[in-house]
Amino acid sequence: MNKSNVFRFPQVSLLILFTVLAGFWTLSQNEGEFTASEMKFYCLFVVGVLFLQILGVGLLAWLKQSVLSKGLATVFAAFNIYTLVLVHNARFSGLGEPLWTLFIIGLTLCFAIPFFIRQENFLKFIHISSVIFILISAVDFLGNFKDAFRDSFHSLPENFTAVDFKQKPNVYLISFDAMVPEAIAKNIIGIKDVAYVTAFEKANVRFIPNTFADVIPTQFSLNALMAMDMAYYDKIENKRSFIRNAVPTPGYEIFRHNGYKLQFMFSNTYFGGGVDNLDYYGIARKDGLCQHAIKPYSFMGFCLPVTQDFIATLIDTKNYPYPEMLFDRIKKTAAMDEPWLTYAYIYEPGHAKNSFNPHKDSDWEEYRTQLAKNVKTAARLFEELMAIINKHDPEAITLIFGDHGAMTSKGLLNDASRMLIDSRTYEGPKPLSKDTPLTYEQVVQDRHAVINAIYPADVCSDNFKQNPFSLVRTVRELAKCLSGGQDPLPADYQPNDEVWRDYMYE
């Protein structure tokens, strides 16, 4: 019996299957971070690189250099899967140079097995399994669109009321990444001079003590804030939908009901590429996927500067510095007749790297050094922001808050591969093991405790008094303030405030 062409040159078919599988996995995990144009170029780039790889492997096979052909296919498959999938895993990215080298060698040797084994039943099993996993990944990828479509049919929660405002100043909700309270920065991380706290005090803001982000990391935290109701938030499949107002969003609906225009801004497409139901969705850079890539060769080289520079020449868009783009937008909308709700995110001072190991003194020292510098940058940006608001929009209400904590406790709750979105769901032993650098209480504070302040200090003096304060309560308190006391949610409804009492830090 003659072998089919597939099993005569399995290195070609397996290279294609493994790469397509990894490509679909990347799309399904990061779909929301692609703009339409970036997804198009990503797909074309992967197909182009794969085509060149196949040419090389096929040419060697045609020249009857079977060992070299299979060896090259093995290297290409390992490279493709590593750069598309594994490089983004914190465990692998945190390996030191010797371990990283051994890991790459081991990965390549593992991939050599299906390429060099000639047993046809085994090859059939590998091919069939790969096709099945590709179909599963494709369904998962398409499921993102299905979830978004299904979510759009949700209605606002029955317990929600769009109250009427008695005053309509412009409102700014500005979140800084990992902007933690002074007590956490000093007592857990070990930073002596928290420059942005000094800047806050000079600006005469009113601190809202013991504030906690209900869920982490950024995507969950900032979207939940606009959901207002955690029970409603949990019903929505695509947790990224609230910021862009892609589903009925209570936080936005209150302001829309009162004649406000709505806008959200960030430096890249991390929160999605589409405008959806906002009046303005400001993205300073259109190449958001690579902004969070750990290595420049990620995505088969898609994030290399030479690749990104070439793509930039093909995309008819202009990139802008950020947060300068936000500052310019504030000047523009402040001069408009209608009121605006501005929601924005600034990636300073920044959390610990994804591969941070809380058991390694070197990682702690590296992050302290990084943070000591970044807190000064965050302070400067805050001062610029407030100077612009005071000059161009002095009647506005501004809230400044962190999105989550410093994230130096990765893995301490047995969640090294992916952090728990709510540390209180940890069911392991409390207290933690004896060799842990942080207590369980400190882990919760490290992840969920955030700075929170309102300006002017005397505005909404009857509100924002809960202590502890749940971040998801923010828009509710604003609505009560601007409406003269009307509560958009039932009076006895408490969104998680009391669950943080055991973790208060001031």
C-alpha positions as CSV (number, residue, x, y, z in Angstrom):
1,M,0.0,0.0,0.0
2,N,1.4,3.4,-1.0
3,K,1.6,6.0,1.6
4,S,-0.4,9.2,1.0
5,N,1.5,12.4,0.4
6,V,0.6,13.6,3.9
7,F,2.5,10.8,5.5
8,R,5.3,10.8,2.9
9,F,6.2,14.3,4.0
10,P,4.7,14.6,7.5
11,Q,7.0,17.4,8.4
12,V,5.2,19.8,6.1
13,S,1.7,18.9,7.3
14,L,2.6,18.8,11.0
15,L,4.4,22.2,10.7
16,I,1.2,23.7,9.2
17,L,-1.1,22.1,11.7
18,F,1.0,23.1,14.8
19,T,1.4,26.7,13.6
20,V,-2.3,27.1,12.7
21,L,-3.2,25.7,16.1
22,A,-0.9,28.2,17.9
23,G,-2.2,31.0,15.7
24,F,-5.8,30.3,16.6
25,W,-5.0,30.0,20.3
26,T,-3.4,33.5,20.2
27,L,-6.5,35.0,18.5
28,S,-8.9,33.4,20.9
29,Q,-6.9,34.6,23.9
30,N,-6.2,38.1,22.7
31,E,-9.0,38.9,20.2
32,G,-10.2,41.9,22.1
33,E,-6.8,43.6,21.9
34,F,-6.7,43.5,18.1
35,T,-8.0,46.3,15.9
36,A,-9.5,45.1,12.7
37,S,-6.5,46.3,10.7
38,E,-4.0,44.7,13.2
39,M,-5.8,41.4,13.1
40,K,-5.6,41.4,9.3
41,F,-1.9,42.1,9.3
42,Y,-1.2,39.6,12.0
43,C,-2.9,36.8,10.0
44,L,-1.2,37.8,6.8
45,F,2.2,38.0,8.6
46,V,1.8,34.5,10.2
47,V,0.7,33.0,6.8
48,G,3.6,34.7,5.0
49,V,6.2,33.5,7.5
50,L,4.7,30.0,7.5
51,F,4.8,29.9,3.7
52,L,8.5,30.7,3.7
53,Q,9.1,28.0,6.3
54,I,7.2,25.5,4.2
55,L,9.3,26.4,1.1
56,G,12.5,25.7,3.0
57,V,11.3,22.4,4.5
58,G,9.7,21.3,1.2
59,L,12.8,22.2,-0.8
60,L,15.0,20.0,1.4
61,A,12.5,17.2,1.2
62,W,12.4,17.5,-2.6
63,L,16.2,17.3,-2.6
64,K,15.8,14.0,-0.6
65,Q,17.5,15.6,2.5
66,S,14.9,14.0,4.8
67,V,16.8,14.5,8.0
68,L,17.6,18.1,7.3
69,S,14.0,18.7,6.2
70,K,12.6,17.2,9.4
71,G,15.1,18.9,11.6
72,L,14.3,22.3,10.1
73,A,10.6,21.7,10.4
74,T,11.2,20.8,14.1
75,V,13.0,24.0,14.7
76,F,10.3,26.1,12.9
77,A,7.5,24.4,14.8
78,A,9.2,24.9,18.2
79,F,9.9,28.6,17.3
80,N,6.3,29.2,16.1
81,I,4.6,27.7,19.2
82,Y,7.1,29.3,21.6
83,T,6.7,32.8,20.1
84,L,2.9,32.5,19.6
85,V,2.0,30.9,22.9
86,L,4.6,30.0,25.4
87,V,6.6,33.3,25.5
88,H,3.5,34.9,27.0
89,N,3.4,32.5,29.9
90,A,4.8,34.1,33.1
91,R,6.4,30.8,34.2
92,F,8.5,30.5,31.1
93,S,9.3,34.1,30.6
94,G,10.7,34.3,34.2
95,L,13.2,31.5,33.6
96,G,16.8,32.5,34.0
97,E,19.2,32.2,31.0
98,P,20.5,28.7,31.8
99,L,17.0,27.3,32.5
100,W,15.5,29.1,29.5
101,T,18.2,27.6,27.2
102,L,17.5,24.1,28.6
103,F,13.7,24.7,28.1
104,I,14.1,25.7,24.5
105,I,16.3,22.6,23.8
106,G,13.8,20.4,25.6
107,L,10.9,21.9,23.7
108,T,12.7,21.3,20.3
109,L,13.5,17.7,21.2
110,C,9.8,17.1,22.2
111,F,8.7,18.4,18.8
112,A,11.2,16.2,17.1
113,I,9.3,13.1,18.2
114,P,6.4,13.4,15.7
115,F,8.6,14.7,13.0
116,F,11.0,11.8,13.1
117,I,8.9,8.8,14.0
118,R,7.8,6.9,10.9
119,Q,5.0,4.8,12.4
120,E,2.0,5.7,10.4
121,N,-0.7,5.1,13.1
122,F,1.2,7.4,15.4
123,L,1.3,10.1,12.6
124,K,-2.4,9.7,12.0
125,F,-3.1,10.2,15.7
126,I,-1.0,13.4,15.8
127,H,-2.7,14.7,12.6
128,I,-6.2,14.0,13.8
129,S,-5.5,15.3,17.3
130,S,-4.1,18.5,15.8
131,V,-7.1,19.0,13.6
132,I,-9.4,18.5,16.6
133,F,-7.5,21.1,18.7
134,I,-7.6,23.5,15.8
135,L,-11.4,23.2,15.5
136,I,-11.7,23.7,19.3
137,S,-9.5,26.8,19.2
138,A,-11.4,28.1,16.2
139,V,-14.7,27.6,18.0
140,D,-13.3,29.3,21.1
141,F,-12.2,32.2,18.9
142,L,-15.6,32.5,17.2
143,G,-17.2,32.1,20.6
144,N,-15.8,35.6,21.5
145,F,-18.0,37.1,18.8
146,K,-21.0,34.8,19.9
147,D,-20.6,36.0,23.5
148,A,-20.5,39.6,22.4
149,F,-23.6,39.1,20.3
150,R,-25.4,37.4,23.2
151,D,-24.3,40.0,25.7
152,S,-25.8,42.7,23.6
153,F,-29.3,41.3,24.3
154,H,-28.9,41.8,28.0
155,S,-31.0,44.5,29.6
156,L,-30.0,46.8,32.4
157,P,-30.5,45.2,35.9
158,E,-34.0,45.5,37.3
159,N,-32.6,47.1,40.5
160,F,-31.0,49.9,38.6
161,T,-32.6,53.4,38.2
162,A,-31.2,56.2,36.0
163,V,-31.5,59.1,38.4
164,D,-31.8,62.8,37.4
165,F,-28.8,65.0,38.1
166,K,-29.4,68.5,39.7
167,Q,-26.0,69.6,38.5
168,K,-24.0,68.6,35.5
169,P,-20.2,69.3,35.8
170,N,-17.8,67.5,33.6
171,V,-16.6,64.3,35.4
172,Y,-13.1,62.7,35.1
173,L,-12.5,59.1,36.2
174,I,-8.7,58.7,35.8
175,S,-7.1,55.4,36.7
176,F,-3.4,54.8,37.1
177,D,-2.0,51.3,36.9
178,A,-1.0,49.8,40.2
179,M,-1.3,53.1,42.1
180,V,-1.3,51.8,45.6
181,P,-1.8,53.6,48.9
182,E,1.2,54.9,50.8
183,A,0.8,52.3,53.6
184,I,1.1,49.5,51.1
185,A,4.0,51.0,49.1
186,K,6.0,51.5,52.3
187,N,5.0,48.4,54.4
188,I,4.8,45.7,51.7
189,I,7.0,46.9,48.8
190,G,9.5,48.9,50.8
191,I,9.3,52.2,49.0
192,K,10.2,55.1,51.3
193,D,9.2,58.1,49.1
194,V,5.8,57.7,47.4
195,A,6.0,60.8,45.3
196,Y,2.5,60.7,43.9
197,V,1.0,60.7,47.5
198,T,2.9,64.0,48.1
199,A,1.6,65.4,44.8
200,F,-2.0,64.4,45.9
201,E,-1.5,66.2,49.2
202,K,-0.2,69.3,47.5
203,A,-3.2,69.3,45.2
204,N,-5.5,69.2,48.2
205,V,-7.5,66.1,47.2
206,R,-9.8,64.2,49.6
207,F,-8.5,60.6,50.1
208,I,-11.1,57.8,50.2
209,P,-9.3,55.4,52.7
210,N,-9.2,51.7,52.5
211,T,-10.4,51.4,48.9
212,F,-10.2,48.0,47.3
213,A,-10.6,46.9,43.7
214,D,-13.3,44.2,43.6
215,V,-11.7,42.1,40.9
216,I,-8.3,42.1,39.2
217,P,-6.4,42.7,37.0
218,T,-7.0,45.8,34.9
219,Q,-9.5,44.5,32.4
220,F,-11.8,43.1,35.2
221,S,-11.3,46.0,37.6
222,L,-12.0,48.9,35.2
223,N,-14.9,47.2,33.5
224,A,-16.5,46.2,36.8
225,L,-16.5,49.8,37.8
226,M,-18.8,50.7,35.0
227,A,-21.0,47.7,35.6
228,M,-21.7,49.1,39.1
229,D,-23.5,45.9,40.1
230,M,-21.2,42.8,40.6
231,A,-24.1,40.4,40.2
232,Y,-24.8,42.0,36.8
233,Y,-21.1,42.0,35.9
234,D,-20.9,38.3,36.5
235,K,-23.8,37.6,34.1
236,I,-21.9,39.1,31.2
237,E,-19.7,36.6,29.3
238,N,-17.3,39.2,27.7
239,K,-16.0,41.1,30.7
240,R,-14.3,43.6,28.4
241,S,-17.6,44.9,27.1
242,F,-18.5,47.6,29.7
243,I,-15.7,50.1,29.1
244,R,-16.6,50.4,25.4
245,N,-20.4,50.4,26.3
246,A,-20.8,47.3,24.1
247,V,-23.4,46.0,26.5
248,P,-26.0,47.9,28.5
249,T,-23.8,49.6,31.0
250,P,-25.3,51.1,34.1
251,G,-22.4,53.5,34.8
252,Y,-22.6,55.0,31.3
253,E,-26.4,54.9,31.2
254,I,-26.7,57.2,34.2
255,F,-24.6,59.9,32.5
256,R,-26.2,59.3,29.1
257,H,-29.6,59.7,30.7
258,N,-28.5,63.1,32.0
259,G,-27.3,64.4,28.6
260,Y,-23.6,63.6,29.0
261,K,-21.2,62.7,26.2
262,L,-19.1,59.6,26.9
263,Q,-15.4,59.0,26.1
264,F,-12.7,56.5,27.1
265,M,-9.0,56.9,26.4
266,F,-5.8,54.8,26.7
267,S,-2.5,54.5,24.9
268,N,-3.3,51.4,22.8
269,T,-6.0,48.9,21.9
270,Y,-5.7,46.9,25.1
271,F,-9.4,47.5,25.9
272,G,-10.5,46.7,22.3
273,G,-10.3,48.2,18.9
274,G,-13.9,49.3,18.3
275,V,-15.7,52.5,19.3
276,D,-19.0,50.7,20.0
277,N,-21.5,53.0,21.8
278,L,-19.2,55.8,23.0
279,D,-19.1,59.3,21.6
280,Y,-15.3,59.1,21.5
281,Y,-12.8,56.2,22.0
282,G,-9.3,57.6,22.1
283,I,-6.5,55.2,21.1
284,A,-3.1,56.9,20.9
285,R,-1.4,53.9,19.1
286,K,-3.1,51.4,16.9
287,D,-0.6,48.7,17.5
288,G,-1.8,47.6,20.9
289,L,-1.1,43.9,20.7
290,C,2.7,44.4,20.9
291,Q,2.6,46.9,23.7
292,H,2.3,44.1,26.3
293,A,4.4,41.6,24.5
294,I,7.2,40.3,26.7
295,K,9.7,39.7,23.9
296,P,10.2,41.6,20.6
297,Y,10.2,38.4,18.6
298,S,6.7,37.5,20.0
299,F,4.1,36.3,17.5
300,M,6.7,34.8,15.1
301,G,8.4,38.1,14.9
302,F,5.3,40.2,14.4
303,C,6.4,42.5,17.2
304,L,10.0,43.1,16.0
305,P,10.5,46.9,15.4
306,V,11.3,46.3,11.7
307,T,7.9,44.5,11.3
308,Q,6.0,47.1,13.2
309,D,7.6,49.9,11.3
310,F,6.7,48.3,8.0
311,I,3.1,47.8,9.1
312,A,2.9,51.4,10.2
313,T,3.6,52.5,6.6
314,L,0.6,50.5,5.4
315,I,-1.9,51.6,8.0
316,D,-3.4,55.0,7.3
317,T,-3.4,56.1,10.9
318,K,-1.3,58.5,13.0
319,N,0.1,57.6,16.4
320,Y,0.1,60.2,19.3
321,P,2.0,60.5,22.5
322,Y,0.1,59.4,25.6
323,P,-1.1,60.7,28.0
324,E,-0.6,64.0,26.1
325,M,-3.4,62.9,23.8
326,L,-5.7,62.7,26.9
327,F,-4.6,66.1,28.1
328,D,-5.3,67.6,24.7
329,R,-8.7,66.0,24.6
330,I,-9.6,67.4,28.0
331,K,-8.8,70.9,26.8
332,K,-11.0,70.3,23.8
333,T,-14.1,68.8,25.5
334,A,-13.9,71.2,28.4
335,A,-14.7,74.0,26.0
336,M,-17.8,72.2,24.6
337,D,-21.3,73.2,25.6
338,E,-22.5,69.7,26.6
339,P,-21.1,67.9,29.7
340,W,-18.7,65.0,29.2
341,L,-17.8,61.9,31.3
342,T,-14.2,61.1,30.6
343,Y,-12.9,57.7,31.6
344,A,-9.2,57.1,31.1
345,Y,-6.3,54.8,32.1
346,I,-2.6,55.7,32.4
347,Y,0.0,52.9,32.6
348,E,2.0,54.3,35.5
349,P,3.5,53.6,38.0
350,G,3.0,49.9,36.9
351,H,2.8,46.6,38.6
352,A,5.5,44.0,39.1
353,K,6.5,42.1,35.9
354,N,4.4,39.0,35.0
355,S,7.3,36.7,35.9
356,F,7.9,38.3,39.3
357,N,8.8,35.6,41.9
358,P,8.0,36.8,45.5
359,H,10.5,34.3,46.8
360,K,13.4,35.9,45.0
361,D,15.1,38.9,46.7
362,S,16.5,40.0,43.3
363,D,13.0,40.4,41.9
364,W,11.9,42.5,44.9
365,E,15.0,44.7,44.6
366,E,14.4,45.1,40.8
367,Y,10.8,46.2,41.3
368,R,11.6,48.6,44.2
369,T,14.2,50.3,41.9
370,Q,11.7,50.4,39.1
371,L,8.9,51.7,41.3
372,A,11.0,54.3,43.0
373,K,11.5,55.9,39.5
374,N,7.9,55.3,38.3
375,V,6.2,56.9,41.3
376,K,7.9,60.1,40.3
377,T,6.6,59.8,36.7
378,A,3.1,59.1,38.0
379,A,3.4,62.2,40.3
380,R,4.4,64.4,37.4
381,L,1.6,63.1,35.2
382,F,-0.9,63.7,37.9
383,E,0.4,67.3,38.4
384,E,0.1,67.9,34.7
385,L,-3.4,66.5,34.6
386,M,-4.6,68.6,37.5
387,A,-3.0,71.8,36.1
388,I,-5.0,71.3,32.9
389,I,-8.3,70.5,34.6
390,N,-7.8,73.5,37.0
391,K,-7.1,75.8,34.1
392,H,-9.6,74.6,31.5
393,D,-12.3,72.9,33.6
394,P,-12.3,74.3,37.2
395,E,-15.9,73.3,37.9
396,A,-15.2,69.6,37.1
397,I,-15.2,66.7,39.5
398,T,-12.2,64.4,39.3
399,L,-11.6,61.0,40.8
400,I,-8.1,59.5,40.7
401,F,-7.7,55.8,41.6
402,G,-5.6,52.7,41.1
403,D,-6.9,49.8,39.1
404,H,-5.3,47.1,41.3
405,G,-2.3,46.6,43.5
406,A,1.3,46.0,42.8
407,M,0.9,42.2,42.2
408,T,4.1,41.2,44.0
409,S,2.3,38.2,45.5
410,K,2.0,36.1,42.3
411,G,1.8,32.4,43.0
412,L,1.4,32.7,46.8
413,L,-2.2,31.5,46.5
414,N,-1.2,28.6,44.2
415,D,-2.0,30.8,41.2
416,A,1.4,31.3,39.5
417,S,0.0,30.6,36.0
418,R,-3.0,32.9,36.4
419,M,-3.9,35.1,39.3
420,L,-7.2,34.7,41.1
421,I,-9.4,37.6,40.0
422,D,-10.6,37.8,43.7
423,S,-8.1,36.8,46.3
424,R,-11.0,36.1,48.8
425,T,-11.9,33.0,46.7
426,Y,-8.7,31.3,47.8
427,E,-9.5,28.1,49.6
428,G,-6.1,27.0,50.7
429,P,-4.6,27.3,54.2
430,K,-4.6,30.6,56.0
431,P,-2.1,31.5,57.3
432,L,0.1,30.6,54.3
433,S,3.2,28.5,54.5
434,K,6.0,29.5,56.8
435,D,8.4,30.5,54.0
436,T,5.9,32.9,52.4
437,P,7.3,36.5,52.2
438,L,3.7,37.9,52.7
439,T,0.9,36.9,55.0
440,Y,-2.5,36.2,53.5
441,E,-3.8,39.6,54.7
442,Q,-0.9,41.2,52.9
443,V,-1.5,39.2,49.7
444,V,-5.1,40.6,49.6
445,Q,-3.8,44.1,50.2
446,D,-1.0,43.7,47.6
447,R,-3.5,42.7,44.9
448,H,-6.7,44.7,45.7
449,A,-5.7,47.8,47.8
450,V,-5.7,50.9,45.6
451,I,-5.3,54.7,46.2
452,N,-8.5,56.6,45.7
453,A,-9.1,60.4,45.9
454,I,-11.6,63.0,44.8
455,Y,-11.1,66.6,43.8
456,P,-12.1,69.2,44.8
457,A,-11.8,68.0,48.4
458,D,-15.1,69.6,49.5
459,V,-17.2,68.2,46.6
460,C,-19.7,65.4,47.3
461,S,-19.0,65.8,51.0
462,D,-22.0,63.6,51.9
463,N,-20.7,60.8,49.7
464,F,-17.7,58.5,49.4
465,K,-17.8,57.9,53.2
466,Q,-17.9,54.1,53.3
467,N,-14.8,52.7,55.0
468,P,-13.7,50.3,53.6
469,F,-14.8,51.4,50.2
470,S,-15.4,49.1,47.3
471,L,-14.2,50.5,43.9
472,V,-17.3,49.3,42.1
473,R,-19.3,51.8,44.3
474,T,-17.7,54.8,42.6
475,V,-20.3,55.7,40.0
476,R,-23.1,55.1,42.4
477,E,-21.7,57.6,44.8
478,L,-21.2,60.1,42.0
479,A,-24.8,59.7,40.9
480,K,-26.1,60.2,44.5
481,C,-23.9,63.3,44.8
482,L,-25.0,64.9,41.5
483,S,-28.7,64.0,41.9
484,G,-29.0,65.4,45.4
485,G,-29.2,62.1,47.2
486,Q,-31.1,59.8,44.7
487,D,-29.7,56.3,44.8
488,P,-29.6,54.5,41.5
489,L,-29.5,51.2,43.4
490,P,-31.7,49.9,46.3
491,A,-30.8,51.7,49.6
492,D,-29.8,48.4,51.3
493,Y,-27.7,47.2,48.4
494,Q,-24.0,47.0,49.4
495,P,-21.5,46.2,46.6
496,N,-18.9,44.3,48.6
497,D,-17.8,47.1,51.0
498,E,-17.9,45.0,54.2
499,V,-16.0,42.0,52.8
500,W,-12.8,44.1,52.9
501,R,-13.0,45.0,56.5
502,D,-10.5,42.3,57.6
503,Y,-7.9,43.8,55.1
504,M,-8.0,47.5,56.0
505,Y,-4.6,49.1,55.8
506,E,-5.2,52.5,57.3
